[in-house]
Amino acid sequence: MTRFLRLTTALAFGALCALPVTAAELKIGLGDDADVLDPAQSRTFVGRIVYTAMCDKLVDVSPDLKIVPQLATDWAWSEEGKVLTMTLRNGVKFHDGTTMDAAAVVATIERNMTLTESRRKSELSSVEKVEATAPLTVKFTLKKPDATLLAQLSDRAGMIVSPKAAKELGANFGSKPVCAGPFKFVERVQQDRIVLEKFQDYWNKDNIFIDKVTYLPIPDTTVRLANLQSGDLDMIERLAPTDVATVKSNPKLTYADVVNIGYMGLYTNIANGPRADNPFGKDKRLRQAFSLAIDRDALNQIVYEGTAVGGNQPFPPNSPWFNKAIPVPARDVEKAKALIKEAGFERVPVEMQIPNNPVAQQMMQVVQSMVAEAGFDVQLKSTEFATLLDEQTRGNYQLSRSDWSGRVDPDGNIHQFITCKGGINDTKYCNPKVDELLNEARATTDQAVRKAKYDAASVILNDDLPIIYLGHQSWIWAMQKNVTGFVASPDGMIRLVGMKKG
């Protein structure tokens, strides 16, 4: 069954659902399918988009990248920075009707820290204990000061889930997630749709004007846009840069974009199982040569129509955290060839797994051609994105293209990927000095000190290259004219509070 026919089937299904005549249903086309819908276990960008509708967090991030209240209404740090006390919003219910209170927050945080399958452990590694000191008061006691904790609580680590559902379902929580967001889970069909409906007891229900939201994963950007143009979709995320002019010229559509805070990267299997035993994973000179063989500015122009910027660090060049002493390298094929020869090779075979969306495929085909001139014979292996991430986790890869949507605090772009026990360290790169620098950066609120630590770590990482950074793209959305109230945010999320469909 083709993607288009599957989409038509999904939309037909939605039309059969019993909704009031005046009900507003929003159909959103996603660039990928989400992985498991459990905030403790998941890692995909589109999963976070779904969570934005389904799972409120202790705090959120505003469009100007400030931490703002959500389930917590206010918070305060102790003088020494080792105790964070949060006051919770009163009258909040989970989708199963149980109460969201301090005990629920404690249960969720402890689950994130102890569940065998949890990917949130490194994000909460500074937490010694969490306590309910009153029905609506939570106290985090830290092992040492952690300037990143609030930012961690603005994402999956801070999404509070129903203790009742979490206890009943355990690691299978993602089969029927129960949170405290504006929309509750209805059903999921892998690779086809995720359906949510408005939660009538939501604490901010007066600002929710959509009755039902259906997310449809459509990796093919052309099909995604075609279904928006035909009216079968109301909104799409990650519009292809080559389609921007088409949307802007269509009087029935509106357009929004913003430069993101994440990155595009190539992950090298350094020590993640038997497949790490290959020259590319063992010899940093080959990774350095690969990086030098790439023309990042050309990639931006050829693939992204000038909407992206080249990069060589987890932070974009316009970020205050970017190390200007290590500028984005110009392409140098001769130096790349010399490094390959120094490593003892003439040609180097490399298998690279890539997502099955056209933009990523086009980009990596261009990279494949570029590095071939230096001496790399790259075989591209295209796969669905959630599967790609699973293969990364298992170590069943040699080189893998995987983007990161970015976090408001710099720690979120680097620590969990690079530290020895990082929750998303699929490369299994481990350098005690890097760990020391990044852990020290977490432990101070002095921005100058943090910057110096990140700069020092970037020097080591630029030499070792467990991750080869390619650049930083813009988030681009398109929607029907009758969809209003959407606010573009650098984190790429689609926040449905305040959005309407006329």
VEXDREN-2710 file (C-alpha; in Angstrom, 1 decimal):
% VEXDREN-2710
k/r/px/py/pz
1/MET/0.0/0.0/0.0
2/THR/1.5/3.4/-0.9
3/ARG/2.0/6.2/1.6
4/PHE/-0.7/8.2/-0.2
5/LEU/-3.2/5.4/-0.1
6/ARG/-2.4/4.7/3.5
7/LEU/-2.9/8.4/4.3
8/THR/-6.3/8.4/2.5
9/THR/-7.3/5.4/4.5
10/ALA/-6.3/7.1/7.7
11/LEU/-8.2/10.2/6.9
12/ALA/-11.3/8.2/5.9
13/PHE/-11.1/6.5/9.3
14/GLY/-11.0/9.9/11.0
15/ALA/-14.1/11.0/9.1
16/LEU/-16.0/8.1/10.5
17/CYS/-15.3/9.1/14.1
18/ALA/-18.3/10.4/15.9
19/LEU/-17.6/14.1/16.5
20/PRO/-20.1/17.0/17.1
21/VAL/-21.0/18.9/14.0
22/THR/-19.1/21.9/15.1
23/ALA/-16.0/20.0/16.3
24/ALA/-12.7/21.2/15.0
25/GLU/-10.3/18.4/14.0
26/LEU/-6.7/19.3/13.2
27/LYS/-4.7/17.0/10.9
28/ILE/-1.0/17.5/11.1
29/GLY/1.5/15.9/8.7
30/LEU/4.8/14.8/10.4
31/GLY/8.1/14.2/8.8
32/ASP/8.6/10.9/10.7
33/ASP/6.8/8.5/12.9
34/ALA/7.3/8.8/16.6
35/ASP/9.0/6.1/18.6
36/VAL/7.5/4.8/21.9
37/LEU/5.1/7.3/23.5
38/ASP/6.7/7.1/26.9
39/PRO/8.5/10.3/28.1
40/ALA/10.9/8.1/30.1
41/GLN/11.9/6.0/27.1
42/SER/11.5/8.1/23.9
43/ARG/13.9/10.2/21.9
44/THR/12.4/11.3/18.6
45/PHE/11.7/14.9/17.7
46/VAL/8.2/14.1/16.4
47/GLY/7.5/12.3/19.7
48/ARG/8.1/15.6/21.4
49/ILE/5.6/17.3/19.1
50/VAL/3.0/14.8/20.1
51/TYR/3.9/15.2/23.8
52/THR/3.4/19.0/23.5
53/ALA/-0.3/18.2/23.1
54/MET/-0.5/15.2/25.4
55/CYS/1.9/15.6/28.3
56/ASP/2.4/18.9/30.2
57/LYS/5.7/19.5/31.9
58/LEU/6.7/21.1/35.1
59/VAL/7.9/24.1/33.1
60/ASP/7.8/25.1/29.4
61/VAL/10.0/27.1/27.1
62/SER/8.7/30.4/25.6
63/PRO/9.3/31.4/21.9
64/ASP/12.2/33.7/23.2
65/LEU/13.7/30.6/24.9
66/LYS/12.9/31.5/28.5
67/ILE/11.7/29.0/31.1
68/VAL/8.0/29.6/31.9
69/PRO/5.4/28.0/34.3
70/GLN/3.3/25.0/33.2
71/LEU/2.5/22.4/35.9
72/ALA/4.7/24.3/38.3
73/THR/3.6/27.9/38.9
74/ASP/6.8/29.1/40.6
75/TRP/10.1/27.8/41.9
76/ALA/13.1/28.9/44.0
77/TRP/16.7/27.8/44.5
78/SER/18.5/27.7/47.8
79/GLU/21.5/30.0/48.2
80/GLU/24.0/27.2/47.6
81/GLY/22.1/26.0/44.5
82/LYS/21.6/22.5/45.8
83/VAL/17.8/22.6/46.6
84/LEU/15.1/23.5/44.1
85/THR/11.6/23.9/45.5
86/MET/8.6/24.0/43.2
87/THR/5.0/25.0/43.8
88/LEU/2.5/23.0/41.7
89/ARG/-0.6/24.2/40.0
90/ASN/-3.8/23.3/41.9
91/GLY/-6.7/21.4/40.4
92/VAL/-4.8/19.5/37.7
93/LYS/-6.1/16.1/36.6
94/PHE/-4.5/13.3/34.6
95/HIS/-6.4/11.9/31.7
96/ASP/-7.5/9.0/33.9
97/GLY/-9.1/11.3/36.4
98/THR/-6.5/10.9/39.1
99/THR/-4.9/14.0/40.7
100/MET/-1.7/15.6/39.6
101/ASP/0.0/16.5/42.8
102/ALA/3.4/16.5/44.5
103/ALA/3.3/12.7/45.0
104/ALA/2.7/12.2/41.3
105/VAL/5.7/14.4/40.5
106/VAL/7.9/12.4/42.9
107/ALA/6.7/9.1/41.4
108/THR/7.4/10.3/37.8
109/ILE/10.9/11.7/38.6
110/GLU/11.8/8.5/40.5
111/ARG/10.5/6.4/37.6
112/ASN/12.7/8.5/35.2
113/MET/15.7/7.8/37.4
114/THR/15.2/4.1/38.0
115/LEU/13.2/2.5/35.2
116/THR/15.5/0.1/33.4
117/GLU/14.5/1.4/30.0
118/SER/14.6/5.1/30.9
119/ARG/16.7/7.5/28.8
120/ARG/16.3/10.3/31.3
121/LYS/18.8/9.0/33.9
122/SER/21.7/11.2/32.7
123/GLU/19.4/14.2/32.5
124/LEU/18.6/13.8/36.2
125/SER/21.9/12.5/37.4
126/SER/22.5/15.5/39.6
127/VAL/19.3/14.7/41.6
128/GLU/20.0/13.0/44.9
129/LYS/16.3/12.8/46.0
130/VAL/12.9/14.3/45.3
131/GLU/10.3/14.8/48.0
132/ALA/6.7/15.9/48.4
133/THR/7.0/18.4/51.3
134/ALA/3.3/19.4/50.9
135/PRO/0.4/18.3/48.7
136/LEU/1.5/20.8/46.0
137/THR/5.1/21.4/46.9
138/VAL/8.1/19.4/45.6
139/LYS/11.7/19.6/46.7
140/PHE/14.6/18.5/44.6
141/THR/17.8/17.9/46.6
142/LEU/20.9/17.8/44.4
143/LYS/24.2/16.1/44.8
144/LYS/25.8/19.3/43.6
145/PRO/24.6/22.5/41.9
146/ASP/23.1/21.8/38.4
147/ALA/22.4/24.9/36.3
148/THR/20.7/22.7/33.7
149/LEU/18.0/21.1/35.8
150/LEU/15.2/23.5/35.0
151/ALA/15.9/23.1/31.3
152/GLN/15.8/19.3/31.7
153/LEU/12.4/19.7/33.4
154/SER/11.1/21.7/30.4
155/ASP/11.3/18.6/28.3
156/ARG/10.6/14.8/28.7
157/ALA/12.3/14.5/32.1
158/GLY/9.7/17.0/33.4
159/MET/6.6/15.5/31.8
160/ILE/4.5/14.2/34.7
161/VAL/2.6/10.9/34.0
162/SER/-0.2/9.2/36.0
163/PRO/1.4/7.1/38.7
164/LYS/-1.6/4.7/38.5
165/ALA/-1.1/4.1/34.7
166/ALA/2.7/3.9/35.1
167/LYS/2.4/1.3/37.8
168/GLU/-0.1/-0.8/35.8
169/LEU/1.7/-0.6/32.5
170/GLY/5.4/-0.4/33.6
171/ALA/7.7/-0.4/30.6
172/ASN/4.6/-0.8/28.3
173/PHE/3.3/2.7/29.3
174/GLY/3.7/3.9/25.7
175/SER/0.9/1.6/24.6
176/LYS/-1.6/3.8/26.4
177/PRO/0.1/6.9/27.8
178/VAL/-1.7/8.9/30.5
179/CYS/-0.5/12.5/31.1
180/ALA/-1.9/15.8/32.1
181/GLY/-1.9/17.7/28.8
182/PRO/-4.7/19.4/26.8
183/PHE/-5.3/16.3/24.7
184/LYS/-5.6/12.6/25.8
185/PHE/-4.5/9.5/23.9
186/VAL/-7.1/7.7/21.7
187/GLU/-5.2/5.3/19.5
188/ARG/-2.0/4.7/17.6
189/VAL/-1.4/2.8/14.4
190/GLN/2.4/2.5/13.8
191/GLN/3.5/4.3/10.6
192/ASP/0.0/5.6/10.0
193/ARG/-1.5/7.8/12.7
194/ILE/-1.6/9.0/16.3
195/VAL/-5.0/10.2/17.4
196/LEU/-5.7/12.5/20.4
197/GLU/-8.8/14.2/21.6
198/LYS/-9.5/17.2/23.8
199/PHE/-9.3/16.5/27.5
200/GLN/-12.4/18.1/29.0
201/ASP/-10.9/18.5/32.5
202/TYR/-7.7/20.2/31.3
203/TRP/-6.6/23.0/33.6
204/ASN/-6.3/25.5/30.7
205/LYS/-9.2/24.1/28.7
206/ASP/-10.7/27.6/27.9
207/ASN/-7.7/28.2/25.6
208/ILE/-8.0/24.9/23.8
209/PHE/-10.1/25.4/20.6
210/ILE/-9.3/22.1/18.8
211/ASP/-11.4/19.0/19.6
212/LYS/-9.3/16.4/18.0
213/VAL/-5.8/16.2/16.6
214/THR/-4.5/13.5/14.3
215/TYR/-0.8/13.2/13.6
216/LEU/0.1/11.5/10.3
217/PRO/3.7/10.4/9.7
218/ILE/4.5/11.1/6.0
219/PRO/8.3/11.1/5.4
220/ASP/8.0/12.0/1.7
221/THR/8.0/15.9/1.7
222/THR/6.3/16.0/-1.7
223/VAL/3.4/13.8/-0.6
224/ARG/3.2/15.8/2.6
225/LEU/2.9/19.1/0.8
226/ALA/0.5/17.6/-1.8
227/ASN/-1.9/16.6/0.9
228/LEU/-1.7/20.0/2.5
229/GLN/-2.5/21.7/-0.9
230/SER/-5.4/19.3/-1.5
231/GLY/-6.9/20.1/2.0
232/ASP/-6.4/16.6/3.4
233/LEU/-4.0/18.0/5.9
234/ASP/-4.3/21.2/7.9
235/MET/-0.7/21.7/8.8
236/ILE/2.7/20.2/8.1
237/GLU/6.1/20.5/9.8
238/ARG/9.5/20.6/8.2
239/LEU/8.4/21.8/4.8
240/ALA/11.2/21.2/2.3
241/PRO/13.2/24.4/1.6
242/THR/12.7/23.8/-2.1
243/ASP/8.9/24.1/-1.5
244/VAL/8.9/27.4/0.3
245/ALA/8.2/29.5/-2.8
246/THR/5.3/27.2/-3.7
247/VAL/3.7/27.7/-0.3
248/LYS/4.3/31.4/-0.3
249/SER/2.6/31.8/-3.7
250/ASN/-0.5/29.8/-2.7
251/PRO/-3.2/32.2/-1.4
252/LYS/-4.8/29.3/0.5
253/LEU/-1.7/28.6/2.7
254/THR/0.4/30.4/5.3
255/TYR/4.0/29.9/6.1
256/ALA/6.2/30.2/9.2
257/ASP/9.9/29.6/9.9
258/VAL/12.6/30.1/12.6
259/VAL/16.2/29.0/12.9
260/ASN/16.4/26.1/15.2
261/ILE/18.7/25.5/18.2
262/GLY/19.7/22.0/17.3
263/TYR/22.0/20.4/14.7
264/MET/22.4/17.9/11.8
265/GLY/25.1/15.3/12.6
266/LEU/26.7/12.1/11.7
267/TYR/27.2/9.6/14.6
268/THR/30.2/7.3/14.4
269/ASN/30.1/3.9/16.1
270/ILE/33.2/4.3/18.3
271/ALA/32.6/1.5/20.8
272/ASN/29.0/0.3/20.6
273/GLY/29.3/-3.4/20.0
274/PRO/31.1/-5.5/17.3
275/ARG/30.2/-3.2/14.5
276/ALA/32.5/-0.6/16.0
277/ASP/35.5/-2.7/15.0
278/ASN/36.2/-1.0/11.8
279/PRO/38.9/1.6/10.7
280/PHE/36.4/4.5/10.6
281/GLY/35.4/3.9/14.2
282/LYS/38.9/3.2/15.4
283/ASP/41.0/5.9/13.7
284/LYS/40.1/9.6/14.2
285/ARG/42.2/10.6/11.2
286/LEU/39.6/9.0/9.0
287/ARG/36.8/10.9/10.7
288/GLN/38.8/14.1/10.4
289/ALA/39.4/13.4/6.6
290/PHE/35.7/12.7/6.2
291/SER/34.8/16.0/7.8
292/LEU/37.3/17.9/5.7
293/ALA/35.9/16.4/2.5
294/ILE/32.5/18.0/3.1
295/ASP/31.6/21.5/1.7
296/ARG/29.1/22.6/4.3
297/ASP/28.3/25.9/2.6
298/ALA/27.5/24.0/-0.6
299/LEU/25.2/21.7/1.3
300/ASN/23.3/24.6/2.6
301/GLN/22.8/26.1/-0.9
302/ILE/22.2/22.9/-2.8
303/VAL/19.8/21.1/-0.4
304/TYR/18.4/23.8/1.9
305/GLU/18.1/26.7/-0.5
306/GLY/20.1/28.9/1.9
307/THR/17.8/28.4/4.8
308/ALA/20.4/26.4/6.9
309/VAL/23.9/27.4/8.2
310/GLY/27.0/25.2/8.1
311/GLY/28.3/24.0/11.5
312/ASN/31.0/22.0/13.2
313/GLN/29.8/22.1/16.8
314/PRO/26.6/21.2/18.7
315/PHE/25.8/25.0/18.8
316/PRO/25.3/27.1/15.7
317/PRO/27.9/29.8/14.8
318/ASN/25.5/32.6/16.0
319/SER/25.2/31.0/19.4
320/PRO/27.0/32.5/22.4
321/TRP/28.2/29.0/23.2
322/PHE/30.0/28.5/19.8
323/ASN/33.7/28.3/20.1
324/LYS/35.0/30.9/17.6
325/ALA/38.5/29.5/17.9
326/ILE/37.3/26.4/16.0
327/PRO/35.6/27.9/12.9
328/VAL/33.5/25.9/10.5
329/PRO/36.2/24.2/8.3
330/ALA/36.5/24.9/4.6
331/ARG/36.5/21.9/2.3
332/ASP/40.1/20.6/1.9
333/VAL/40.2/17.4/-0.3
334/GLU/44.0/17.3/-0.5
335/LYS/44.3/17.4/3.3
336/ALA/41.6/14.7/3.6
337/LYS/43.5/12.5/1.2
338/ALA/46.7/13.0/3.1
339/LEU/45.0/12.0/6.4
340/ILE/43.6/8.8/4.7
341/LYS/47.1/7.9/3.4
342/GLU/48.6/8.6/6.8
343/ALA/46.1/6.1/8.3
344/GLY/47.3/3.5/5.8
345/PHE/44.5/3.6/3.2
346/GLU/43.8/4.5/-0.4
347/ARG/40.0/3.9/-0.3
348/VAL/37.9/3.5/2.8
349/PRO/34.5/1.7/2.7
350/VAL/31.8/3.2/4.9
351/GLU/28.2/2.2/5.4
352/MET/26.0/5.1/6.4
353/GLN/22.4/4.7/7.6
354/ILE/20.2/7.6/6.8
355/PRO/16.5/8.6/7.4
356/ASN/14.0/7.8/4.6
357/ASN/12.9/11.3/4.0
358/PRO/13.8/13.0/0.7
359/VAL/15.7/16.0/2.1
360/ALA/18.0/13.9/4.2
361/GLN/18.5/11.5/1.4
362/GLN/19.4/14.3/-1.0
363/MET/21.8/15.8/1.5
364/MET/23.6/12.5/2.1
365/GLN/23.8/11.7/-1.6
366/VAL/25.6/15.0/-2.0
367/VAL/27.9/14.2/0.9
368/GLN/28.5/10.7/-0.6
369/SER/29.7/12.4/-3.8
370/MET/31.9/14.9/-2.0
371/VAL/33.7/12.4/0.2
372/ALA/34.2/10.0/-2.7
373/GLU/36.7/12.6/-4.1
374/ALA/38.8/12.2/-1.0
375/GLY/38.8/8.4/-0.9
376/PHE/35.6/7.3/0.9
377/ASP/33.3/4.7/-0.7
378/VAL/30.0/5.4/1.1
379/GLN/27.1/3.0/0.9
380/LEU/23.8/4.6/1.9
381/LYS/21.3/2.5/3.8
382/SER/17.9/4.2/4.0
383/THR/15.5/3.3/6.8
384/GLU/12.5/4.7/8.7
385/PHE/13.7/7.2/11.4
386/ALA/12.5/5.4/14.5
387/THR/14.1/2.2/13.2
388/LEU/17.3/4.1/12.5
389/LEU/17.4/5.3/16.2
390/ASP/16.8/1.8/17.4
391/GLU/19.7/0.6/15.3
392/GLN/21.9/3.3/16.7
393/THR/21.0/2.3/20.2
394/ARG/21.8/-1.3/19.5
395/GLY/25.1/-0.5/17.9
396/ASN/24.0/-2.0/14.6
397/TYR/25.5/0.7/12.5
398/GLN/28.9/2.2/11.3
399/LEU/27.9/5.8/10.6
400/SER/24.5/7.2/11.1
401/ARG/22.8/10.5/10.1
402/SER/20.6/11.7/13.0
403/ASP/19.5/15.3/13.7
404/TRP/18.9/16.8/17.1
405/SER/16.2/19.4/17.6
406/GLY/18.1/21.3/20.3
407/ARG/17.6/22.5/23.8
408/VAL/17.4/25.8/25.5
409/ASP/20.4/25.1/27.7
410/PRO/23.7/24.1/25.9
411/ASP/24.0/21.1/28.1
412/GLY/21.0/19.6/26.3
413/ASN/22.9/19.6/23.0
414/ILE/26.0/17.8/24.2
415/HIS/26.1/16.1/27.6
416/GLN/23.8/13.1/27.0
417/PHE/25.4/12.4/23.6
418/ILE/29.1/12.6/24.6
419/THR/29.6/11.7/28.3
420/CYS/30.5/8.1/29.1
421/LYS/27.1/7.2/30.6
422/GLY/25.0/9.7/28.6
423/GLY/21.4/8.5/28.1
424/ILE/21.7/8.9/24.3
425/ASN/25.4/8.1/23.8
426/ASP/24.9/5.8/20.9
427/THR/28.5/6.2/19.8
428/LYS/29.8/4.9/23.2
429/TYR/32.5/7.5/23.0
430/CYS/34.1/7.9/26.4
431/ASN/36.7/10.5/27.4
432/PRO/37.1/11.1/31.2
433/LYS/38.4/14.7/30.5
434/VAL/35.3/15.5/28.4
435/ASP/33.1/14.1/31.2
436/GLU/34.9/16.3/33.7
437/LEU/34.5/19.5/31.7
438/LEU/30.8/18.9/30.9
439/ASN/30.0/17.9/34.5
440/GLU/31.8/21.0/35.8
441/ALA/29.8/23.2/33.3
442/ARG/26.6/21.8/34.8
443/ALA/27.7/22.6/38.3
444/THR/28.0/26.4/38.0
445/THR/25.6/29.2/37.1
446/ASP/28.6/31.5/36.1
447/GLN/28.1/31.8/32.3
448/ALA/31.7/32.7/31.7
449/VAL/32.9/29.6/33.5
450/ARG/30.4/27.4/31.7
451/LYS/31.6/28.9/28.3
452/ALA/35.2/28.1/29.1
453/LYS/34.3/24.5/30.0
454/TYR/32.3/24.0/26.8
455/ASP/35.1/25.6/24.7
456/ALA/37.7/23.2/26.2
457/ALA/35.5/20.2/25.5
458/SER/34.9/21.3/22.0
459/VAL/38.6/21.3/21.3
460/ILE/38.8/17.7/22.3
461/LEU/35.6/16.7/20.4
462/ASN/36.7/18.5/17.3
463/ASP/39.8/16.3/17.3
464/ASP/38.1/13.0/18.2
465/LEU/35.0/13.6/16.1
466/PRO/32.6/10.9/17.6
467/ILE/29.9/13.1/16.0
468/ILE/30.6/15.0/12.8
469/TYR/28.4/18.1/12.8
470/LEU/27.1/19.3/9.4
471/GLY/25.0/22.3/10.2
472/HIS/21.9/23.8/11.6
473/GLN/18.6/23.9/9.7
474/SER/15.5/26.1/10.1
475/TRP/12.1/24.8/11.2
476/ILE/9.6/25.5/8.5
477/TRP/5.9/25.0/8.8
478/ALA/3.0/25.4/6.3
479/MET/-0.7/25.4/7.1
480/GLN/-4.2/26.2/5.8
481/LYS/-5.3/29.9/6.0
482/ASN/-8.0/28.9/8.4
483/VAL/-5.5/27.6/10.9
484/THR/-4.6/30.5/13.2
485/GLY/-2.9/31.1/16.5
486/PHE/0.3/29.1/15.7
487/VAL/3.5/30.6/17.2
488/ALA/6.8/29.5/15.7
489/SER/9.3/28.6/18.3
490/PRO/13.1/27.7/17.9
491/ASP/12.5/24.4/19.6
492/GLY/10.3/23.2/16.7
493/MET/7.3/22.3/18.8
494/ILE/3.6/22.8/17.7
495/ARG/1.8/24.1/20.7
496/LEU/-1.9/23.8/20.3
497/VAL/-2.9/26.1/23.1
498/GLY/-4.5/29.1/21.5
499/MET/-4.6/27.6/18.0
500/LYS/-7.9/27.6/16.1
501/LYS/-9.3/26.1/12.9
502/GLY/-11.9/28.4/11.3
END
